[in-house]
């Protein structure tokens, strides 16, 4: 199965998922596995350019445009990075994937989940995460963490109500995919979260 080495890490802004994604990459590398750490939106030259547009709150975007740009970046990401790496036997860890689009554009902004899933089916084909870690953090705590940032992007600067909807959507997505998702309490110390990631992952290996 091509995607059985494809791992994603999800969570609302401020949950600390990027830190944990980097930790998991290092953990795998230390065990001798070939691994690639990437992110969404981004991961390719085009994807990074689209990321700048998507995160720039000064550039007005309709919701449909936002979703289509996300999937344009994802299509290139799969074509240029994810699929080739998996075919060569690498483990791929992605900081966000389609679950983020469902949570942010679907849950947060109210886009139709079915339309997002149709795009996902078209763009992803046989590529989907084998395991997803959801770093679960209350939006109020995440917002406090983000308040220390000098500059907030399009999504980080959204209202607490928006982040609450995103948080709720993530939990709903996880509940519908219990065999894929592992939910980890993001309020715990970093080291405890790392151990929570390592334990099931070592069993998977």
Rosetta silent file (secondary structure, phi, psi, omega in degrees, C-alpha in Angstrom):
SEQUENCE: XXXXXXXXXXXXXXXXXXXXXXXXXXXXXXXXXXXXXXXXXXXXXXXXXXXXXXXXXXXXXXXXXXXXXXXXXXXXXXXXXXXXXXXXXXXXXXXXXXXXXXXXXXXXXXXXXXXXXXXXXXXXXXXXXXXXXXXXXXXXXXXXXXXXXXXXXXXXXXXXXXXXXXXXXXXXXXXXXXXXXXXXXXXXXXXXXXXXXXXXXXXXX
SCORE:     score description
SCORE:     0.000 S_00000001
   1 L     0.000  122.743 -173.469    0.000    0.000    0.000 S_00000001
   2 H   -61.857  -40.794 -172.074    1.591    3.254   -1.175 S_00000001
   3 H   -86.093    4.942 -175.132    0.205    5.504    1.568 S_00000001
   4 H   -75.302    3.149  172.083    1.111    3.321    4.559 S_00000001
   5 H  -118.959   18.702 -178.746    4.159    5.540    5.191 S_00000001
   6 E  -104.300  113.723 -175.697    2.252    8.809    4.881 S_00000001
   7 E  -118.290  136.007  176.489    1.744   10.499    8.266 S_00000001
   8 E  -121.412  152.694  176.529    0.021   13.828    8.892 S_00000001
   9 E  -125.413  126.028 -174.809   -0.085   16.093   11.923 S_00000001
  10 E  -124.799  166.348  177.904   -3.064   18.381   12.402 S_00000001
  11 L   157.118  160.588  178.882   -4.343   20.937   14.888 S_00000001
  12 L   -70.601  162.645  177.901   -5.538   24.503   15.183 S_00000001
  13 L   -57.318  130.943 -179.627   -3.062   27.380   14.964 S_00000001
  14 L    96.300   -3.070 -177.119   -1.036   27.531   18.158 S_00000001
  15 L   -77.238  -18.376  179.907   -1.398   23.832   18.998 S_00000001
  16 L    92.307   17.709 -176.935    2.301   23.113   18.457 S_00000001
  17 H   -64.397  -36.063 -178.788    1.901   20.654   15.590 S_00000001
  18 H   -64.180  -38.273  176.494    4.918   21.969   13.645 S_00000001
  19 H   -62.075  -42.650 -178.301    7.167   21.315   16.650 S_00000001
  20 H   -72.862  -32.189  176.836    5.864   17.769   16.908 S_00000001
  21 H   -63.930  -42.302  178.036    6.207   17.173   13.167 S_00000001
  22 H   -64.919  -40.188  177.627    9.886   18.109   13.389 S_00000001
  23 H   -61.004  -44.696 -178.290   10.317   15.835   16.409 S_00000001
  24 H   -65.139  -39.201  176.054    8.758   12.897   14.565 S_00000001
  25 H   -57.695  -47.439 -178.872   11.024   13.474   11.570 S_00000001
  26 H   -65.359  -38.539  179.588   14.083   13.367   13.841 S_00000001
  27 H   -61.537  -45.499  179.269   12.772   10.299   15.666 S_00000001
  28 H   -65.484  -43.841 -179.229   12.379    8.362   12.413 S_00000001
  29 H   -61.275  -39.709  179.533   15.739    9.496   11.074 S_00000001
  30 H   -65.448  -26.339  178.238   17.461    8.350   14.281 S_00000001
  31 L   -86.662    1.215  175.144   15.931    4.917   13.795 S_00000001
  32 L    93.186    8.616  179.341   17.446    4.750   10.328 S_00000001
  33 L   -87.738  145.986  173.179   14.369    5.434    8.233 S_00000001
  34 L   -80.528  127.595 -172.043   14.431    7.682    5.205 S_00000001
  35 E  -143.109  144.768  175.254   11.980   10.492    5.918 S_00000001
  36 E  -122.615  130.370  173.914   10.765   13.728    4.385 S_00000001
  37 E  -104.811  128.022 -178.944    9.099   16.488    6.396 S_00000001
  38 E  -139.621 -177.255 -176.391    6.887   18.816    4.407 S_00000001
  39 E  -150.034  162.491  175.335    3.966   21.172    4.957 S_00000001
  40 L  -134.006  145.344  -12.992    0.710   22.499    3.544 S_00000001
  41 L   -65.950  147.348 -178.630    0.054   24.798    1.968 S_00000001
  42 L   139.426 -151.345  176.435    3.570   24.651    0.581 S_00000001
  43 L    87.766  -19.728  176.989    6.118   21.919    0.017 S_00000001
  44 L  -135.768  170.637  179.022    6.938   22.975   -3.561 S_00000001
  45 H   -59.986  -47.732  177.779    8.054   26.186   -5.228 S_00000001
  46 H   -64.934  -42.456 -178.616    4.525   26.887   -6.450 S_00000001
  47 H   -60.027  -38.918  179.496    3.028   25.727   -3.169 S_00000001
  48 H   -69.125  -35.095  176.562    5.163   28.141   -1.170 S_00000001
  49 H   -67.723  -41.048  176.863    4.138   31.024   -3.429 S_00000001
  50 H   -67.155  -33.292  177.177    0.486   30.078   -3.029 S_00000001
  51 H   -59.610  -43.578  179.370    1.074   29.817    0.727 S_00000001
  52 H   -59.633  -41.314  178.751    2.161   33.458    0.797 S_00000001
  53 H   -67.060  -45.705 -175.902   -1.047   34.480   -0.976 S_00000001
  54 H   -66.280  -34.115 -177.423   -3.262   32.306    1.213 S_00000001
  55 H   -88.730  -15.066 -178.538   -1.753   33.503    4.486 S_00000001
  56 L   -77.661  103.854 -177.964   -1.575   37.178    3.530 S_00000001
  57 L   -67.314  -10.839 -179.971   -4.652   38.700    5.141 S_00000001
  58 L   -83.343  -14.075  179.089   -4.262   41.855    3.068 S_00000001
  59 L   -95.301  113.840 -179.435   -5.121   39.998   -0.154 S_00000001
  60 L   -69.636  134.200  178.474   -8.907   39.561   -0.439 S_00000001
  61 L  -134.894  135.628  170.366   -9.970   36.034   -1.412 S_00000001
  62 L   -73.329  160.628 -178.780  -13.399   34.545   -1.921 S_00000001
  63 H   -62.323  -41.822  178.806  -13.972   31.267   -0.098 S_00000001
  64 H   -60.458  -42.943  179.188  -14.115   29.316   -3.372 S_00000001
  65 H   -63.375  -41.713  179.202  -10.804   30.823   -4.478 S_00000001
  66 H   -57.950  -46.575 -179.026   -9.264   30.000   -1.103 S_00000001
  67 H   -66.430  -44.595 -178.355  -10.277   26.350   -1.398 S_00000001
  68 H   -65.378  -36.938  176.708   -9.171   26.024   -5.013 S_00000001
  69 H   -66.734  -38.278  176.340   -5.771   27.556   -4.238 S_00000001
  70 H   -58.627  -44.167 -177.791   -5.376   25.110   -1.363 S_00000001
  71 H   -77.604  -26.598  173.095   -6.027   22.209   -3.696 S_00000001
  72 H   -64.105  -45.413  176.604   -3.837   23.644   -6.457 S_00000001
  73 H   -62.554  -39.380 -178.792   -0.968   23.711   -3.960 S_00000001
  74 H   -67.588  -39.052  179.373   -1.911   20.204   -2.799 S_00000001
  75 H   -60.411  -45.519  177.805   -1.973   18.816   -6.336 S_00000001
  76 H   -66.460  -38.050  179.787    1.591   19.997   -6.939 S_00000001
  77 H   -60.228  -46.255  178.843    2.615   18.794   -3.489 S_00000001
  78 H   -65.808  -45.345 -175.566    1.372   15.288   -4.222 S_00000001
  79 H   -67.583  -41.643 -173.352    2.795   15.254   -7.746 S_00000001
  80 H   -92.858  -30.163 -171.433    6.229   16.652   -6.929 S_00000001
  81 H  -118.811  -60.787 -168.464    6.906   15.546   -3.348 S_00000001
  82 H   -65.464  -55.765 -177.553    4.546   13.105   -1.657 S_00000001
  83 H   -62.028  -48.365  178.769    3.969   10.469   -4.342 S_00000001
  84 H   -58.362  -39.422 -179.421    7.612   10.311   -5.581 S_00000001
  85 H   -66.288  -44.317  179.321    8.890   10.010   -1.995 S_00000001
  86 H   -63.800  -39.289  179.782    6.443    7.234   -1.113 S_00000001
  87 H   -65.497  -26.831  178.849    7.283    5.373   -4.317 S_00000001
  88 L   -88.738    0.553  176.848   10.975    5.491   -3.341 S_00000001
  89 L    92.424   10.020  178.158   10.221    4.020    0.092 S_00000001
  90 L   -78.929  153.574  163.829   10.458    7.209    2.154 S_00000001
  91 E   -84.748  138.963  178.348    8.259    8.036    5.098 S_00000001
  92 E  -119.570  124.127  175.490    6.452   11.329    4.484 S_00000001
  93 E  -112.173  121.734  179.890    5.340   13.544    7.373 S_00000001
  94 E  -115.846  126.496  174.174    3.129   16.449    6.380 S_00000001
  95 E   -79.597   92.904 -174.520    2.325   19.376    8.634 S_00000001
  96 L    84.394  151.945  173.792   -1.351   19.583    7.601 S_00000001
  97 L  -158.067 -149.407 -172.572   -3.188   17.980    4.677 S_00000001
  98 H   -62.331  -29.238  176.971   -6.805   17.776    3.482 S_00000001
  99 H   -56.655  -33.301  179.187   -8.208   17.477    7.013 S_00000001
 100 H   -66.727  -37.599  177.735   -7.064   21.078    7.509 S_00000001
 101 H   -66.127  -42.056  176.920   -9.108   22.213    4.507 S_00000001
 102 H   -61.955  -40.657 -177.031  -12.160   20.425    5.863 S_00000001
 103 H   -74.568  -46.113 -174.647  -11.615   21.974    9.301 S_00000001
 104 H   -81.437  -55.928 -178.311  -10.689   25.530    8.278 S_00000001
 105 H   -77.838  -33.687  177.723  -12.587   26.176    5.063 S_00000001
 106 H   -79.760  -63.703 -178.764  -15.369   23.720    5.890 S_00000001
 107 H   -69.523  -46.975 -175.643  -15.789   24.054    9.642 S_00000001
 108 H   -70.534  -47.343 -174.916  -14.382   27.541   10.082 S_00000001
 109 L  -100.801   -9.990  175.314  -15.812   29.282    7.023 S_00000001
 110 L    87.795   17.560  176.809  -18.809   27.053    6.355 S_00000001
 111 L   -67.820  152.591 -178.594  -17.877   25.632    2.946 S_00000001
 112 L   -66.840  122.510 -177.741  -19.745   22.519    1.867 S_00000001
 113 H   -61.580  -37.626 -177.564  -17.851   19.451    3.095 S_00000001
 114 H   -63.250  -40.242  178.951  -19.052   17.372    0.157 S_00000001
 115 H   -65.241  -39.694  177.792  -17.567   19.806   -2.371 S_00000001
 116 H   -64.230  -41.538 -179.593  -14.228   19.744   -0.537 S_00000001
 117 H   -67.293  -32.439  175.277  -14.290   15.947   -0.491 S_00000001
 118 H   -63.438  -43.789  177.110  -15.001   15.880   -4.229 S_00000001
 119 H   -63.553  -40.521  179.685  -11.892   17.981   -4.832 S_00000001
 120 H   -61.565  -43.262  179.817   -9.926   15.742   -2.493 S_00000001
 121 H   -62.399  -40.386 -178.877  -10.981   12.630   -4.421 S_00000001
 122 H   -68.458  -47.157 -173.800   -9.965   14.256   -7.710 S_00000001
 123 H   -78.427  -42.107 -172.937   -6.617   15.608   -6.525 S_00000001
 124 H   -81.638  -33.805 -175.148   -5.459   12.860   -4.156 S_00000001
 125 L    54.944 -111.265 -176.347   -6.553    9.749   -6.043 S_00000001
 126 L   -96.418   10.723 -179.080   -4.889    6.905   -4.095 S_00000001
 127 L   -99.311  117.990  175.375   -2.914    9.162   -1.740 S_00000001
 128 L  -153.023  152.323 -178.060   -4.317    9.569    1.766 S_00000001
 129 L   -62.377  140.257  174.504   -2.780    9.608    5.258 S_00000001
 130 L   -83.643  -34.821 -178.909   -2.291    6.267    6.936 S_00000001
 131 E  -144.258  136.311  179.610   -2.064    7.861   10.381 S_00000001
 132 E  -128.545  124.649  172.725   -2.969   11.344   11.596 S_00000001
 133 E   -94.006  123.695  175.997   -1.975   12.873   14.911 S_00000001
 134 E  -105.658  110.645  176.174   -4.391   15.583   16.036 S_00000001
 135 E   -81.811  105.284 -171.716   -2.824   17.883   18.629 S_00000001
 136 E   -92.228  116.988 -179.612   -5.969   18.923   20.465 S_00000001
 137 L  -135.103  133.557  177.152   -5.822   22.302   22.186 S_00000001
 138 L   -57.440  136.803 -178.562   -8.717   24.494   23.386 S_00000001
 139 H   -55.078  -33.440 -179.598   -9.041   27.531   21.096 S_00000001
 140 H   -64.678  -39.739  178.706   -8.800   29.891   24.061 S_00000001
 141 H   -69.371  -42.353  179.322   -5.383   28.481   25.003 S_00000001
 142 H   -62.170  -40.258 -179.244   -4.212   28.552   21.392 S_00000001
 143 H   -63.617  -37.708  177.870   -5.319   32.163   21.044 S_00000001
 144 H   -64.546  -40.618  177.924   -3.264   33.110   24.102 S_00000001
 145 H   -63.355  -42.098 -178.140   -0.203   31.452   22.584 S_00000001
 146 H   -68.711  -22.708 -177.530   -0.734   33.295   19.302 S_00000001
 147 L   -65.041  -15.565  179.236   -1.017   36.631   21.122 S_00000001
 148 L   -86.272   -8.747 -179.727    2.759   36.563   21.594 S_00000001
 149 L   -75.515  143.325  179.034    3.359   36.542   17.817 S_00000001
 150 L   -74.097  -33.888 -177.368    4.446   39.793   16.195 S_00000001
 151 L  -135.660  127.029  178.958    2.490   39.119   13.022 S_00000001
 152 L  -103.874  136.260 -179.493   -0.638   37.011   12.630 S_00000001
 153 L   -82.784 -174.360 -175.959   -1.557   35.526    9.242 S_00000001
 154 L   -52.952  -40.564 -174.940   -5.001   35.325    7.606 S_00000001
 155 L   -89.127  -38.839  178.426   -6.094   32.375    9.723 S_00000001
 156 L   -61.367  -31.171 -176.027   -4.312   33.123   12.978 S_00000001
 157 L   -85.130    0.106  178.885   -5.990   36.555   13.077 S_00000001
 158 L   -67.154  163.304 -177.532   -9.514   35.124   12.822 S_00000001
 159 L   -67.931  163.266  177.428  -11.957   35.506   15.732 S_00000001
 160 H   -62.250  -33.087  177.446  -12.147   33.054   18.612 S_00000001
 161 H   -61.085  -41.460  178.017  -15.527   31.896   17.229 S_00000001
 162 H   -59.840  -48.985 -177.825  -13.810   30.894   13.981 S_00000001
 163 H   -66.921  -29.860  175.443  -11.169   28.874   15.820 S_00000001
 164 H   -67.009  -39.157  177.389  -13.842   27.218   17.946 S_00000001
 165 H   -66.592  -39.943  177.624  -15.608   26.072   14.759 S_00000001
 166 H   -62.969  -45.437  179.418  -12.319   24.767   13.356 S_00000001
 167 H   -59.429  -45.628  179.202  -11.615   22.936   16.606 S_00000001
 168 H   -62.661  -41.943  179.767  -15.078   21.369   16.604 S_00000001
 169 H   -63.399  -41.915  177.949  -14.680   20.314   12.963 S_00000001
 170 H   -58.077  -45.139 -178.848  -11.347   18.640   13.675 S_00000001
 171 H   -66.112  -35.368  177.765  -12.888   16.591   16.481 S_00000001
 172 H   -67.389  -42.297  178.027  -15.814   15.621   14.244 S_00000001
 173 H   -61.667  -43.605 -179.763  -13.458   14.527   11.461 S_00000001
 174 H   -63.569  -39.983 -178.321  -11.429   12.493   13.946 S_00000001
 175 H   -66.504  -26.842  179.045  -14.540   10.835   15.379 S_00000001
 176 H   -85.378  -10.967 -179.131  -15.554    9.702   11.878 S_00000001
 177 L  -132.147   58.420 -173.282  -12.086    8.261   11.212 S_00000001
 178 L   -65.105  -25.784 -179.277  -11.105    6.575   14.501 S_00000001
 179 L   -76.156  -18.643 -178.757   -8.788    4.035   12.878 S_00000001
 180 L  -100.566  -34.988 -172.790   -6.656    6.816   11.361 S_00000001
 181 E   -90.628  139.592  166.603   -6.686    9.519   14.026 S_00000001
 182 E  -122.039  115.728 -177.989   -4.800    9.622   17.304 S_00000001
 183 E   -92.311  128.707 -178.004   -5.909   12.578   19.421 S_00000001
 184 E  -121.744  132.475  179.812   -3.291   13.982   21.787 S_00000001
 185 E   -66.892  111.464 -177.211   -3.958   16.509   24.541 S_00000001
 186 L   -76.700   -4.788  178.470   -2.020   19.615   23.477 S_00000001
 187 L   -80.846  -12.829 -178.100   -2.107   21.133   26.986 S_00000001
 188 L   -73.266  160.417  174.651    0.492   18.635   28.155 S_00000001
 189 L   -57.944  152.922 -177.210    4.226   19.449   28.298 S_00000001
 190 H   -53.874  -43.553 -177.228    6.065   19.082   24.982 S_00000001
 191 H   -64.023  -35.219  178.931    7.967   16.019   26.211 S_00000001
 192 H   -69.192  -40.619  177.464    4.740   14.252   27.215 S_00000001
 193 H   -62.556  -40.742  178.811    3.214   14.958   23.795 S_00000001
 194 H   -60.278  -42.925  178.760    6.339   13.556   22.151 S_00000001
 195 H   -66.145  -34.200  178.121    6.018   10.325   24.104 S_00000001
 196 H   -67.038  -29.275  177.111    2.333   10.121   23.134 S_00000001
 197 H   -78.499  -43.180 -175.125    3.407   10.323   19.498 S_00000001
 198 H   -65.407  -41.209 -173.706    6.288    7.876   19.807 S_00000001
 199 H   -58.076  -56.595  179.450    4.367    5.109   21.570 S_00000001
 200 H   -68.934  -28.648 -178.960    1.750    4.321   18.879 S_00000001
 201 H   -70.563  -38.032  175.976    4.237    5.107   16.137 S_00000001
 202 H   -63.626  -35.249  175.984    6.735    2.565   17.462 S_00000001
 203 H   -65.623  -38.284  178.933    3.935    0.005   17.471 S_00000001
 204 H   -64.432  -41.920  179.258    3.213    0.897   13.849 S_00000001
 205 L   -65.067    0.000    0.000    6.878    0.393   12.914 S_00000001
